[in-house]
Amino acid sequence: MLQAFIDDSGNDGKSPVFVLAGFIASSEQWEVFSDEWDKVLNPEVGFRMGVLKMADVYRNRKRGTRYYGLSNAERDARLKALIQVVNRYAMHGIVSVIPYKLYNSLIKGNFNLQSTSTLDRPYFLSFFGVMARLLQITQKLNLDDKVDFIFDTQDNENKQILMSEYDRFISLAPDNVAALSRGYPSFKKDEELLPLQAADMLAWHIRKYYSDHDSGKDPTKGPSNIYLANLFKPEHDVFDLWDKDRLGQVRDALLKTTWRKSVGLGRGVTMTLPDPTSIFRFS
């Protein structure tokens, strides 16, 4: 069995981009990964970090924070060691980036899904886009194992809608691709499943890169960029940018689709998802 662990970054309303990112590997690889990951975070001798929370890593000099007492040198050594663990066991990485300005101008507020603001946030498109790309990768590599999708817990997202639309998503996928999904995705905490911490690490670094660029800084000059360069490998990892053209296609598909529900009365146009066989690029 293959397992894909996915986490988000930039869902705080301050980031210029929303990011979903993570890694896929076999369940056996993840088991060994988890043992080594925990040993790096929590050595028998030295500072025990507990779990990796990238949002707190660079606040280690501030009293009362999660990693207070961890020196900068030791912090950097731990990050390097953790990235080496990822590179030893993860088969492929995946990154999905949606710029908020584009999303807000093209999608947000224009559609209604079951009287919720589901399409007002970019999580929905990223969620299905990441699964589609990972299933496509698995099919192209002729891997026979099914993929189990594990996402970090999302308290702000409507799980019922995500699960109901997953059924459509799979039903419209090509048979040979749909057969590779192990079933409904699950949502877990990164304290429970350590590979989600690796997904958090990747998502955070991608979000940080865009945030630095948006604020006028050179992202390549930041102290964390060296870790991103070693964490994301373009030769075997997937970078999925939802640019203006692609988001425009989503908007047009939502406006023109004949696949509709009689639900969602309220502001905006009442629609469902676009056909995932075209929007989510199964082929």
C-alpha positions, 0 to 999 in steps of 0.5 A: 500500500502507498500512503500520501501524507498532505498538509497545508500552509497559508490558511491564516488569511495573511499569506499570498498563497495557499499551499497543500504539500506532502509526500508519498511512499509505501507504508513500509517506508513510512514505518521506518521513516517514523522511527528515524524521524522521532529519533532526530526530534527526540534524542536520548541525550539533548533537547527533545522537540516533541513534534515538529511544528514549522511555525514555531521552529524559528521562534526558539529564542523566545521565552515560553515558546515550544522550542525555547532552549534549543540553540540556533545551531542545534535547530539547524542541525535537526532540520538538516537531519530531518530532511535527510530522513525525508529524502531517504524514504519519500518516493515523491513530493507534491506541492499545490499552490493557489495565489489568493489574489487570483483565487479571490478575483476569479472564484471567491464569492461567485459560487455557492455549494450547499449554502456554505462558503466551500468554494470561497476558500482554495482548499477544495480545489487543492484537495482534489487536485493533489489526489488527482496528480498523485493517482496519475503519478502512480498510474504512469509509474505502473505501480500496482499498489493502491494509494491511501490519502491522509490529510492533516486535520482541517477544522474549517473545512466541511468534511461531509461535502469533501467526502460526497464530492470524492464519490463523484471525483472517483466515478468520473476518473478513468477506470485504471486511475480510479482503481488506484485509490484505496478509498475515502481520504482520512484526516489525522493529527500530526502528533499521531502520524509523523509523516504529516510533520514532513508534509508540514515542513514542505508546505511551510517552506513553500509558503515562506518562499512566496511570502518573502517574495511578496514582501519584496525580499529575495527568498533565496537569501533567507536562512530557510531556503537551503532547506527548501532546495534540499527538500523539494527535488524538481526531477522527481517531485510535482509542482502544481501552480494554479495560475490565472489561466487554470483558475479561469478554466475552473471558473468557466467550467463552473459557469457552463457545466451541466452538472448541477444540484438544486442546492445552495440557495444564497449569494452567488451562482448555485453550482457544483464542482467542475468535471474533474476529468478535465479540471483536475487533469487525470490525463 
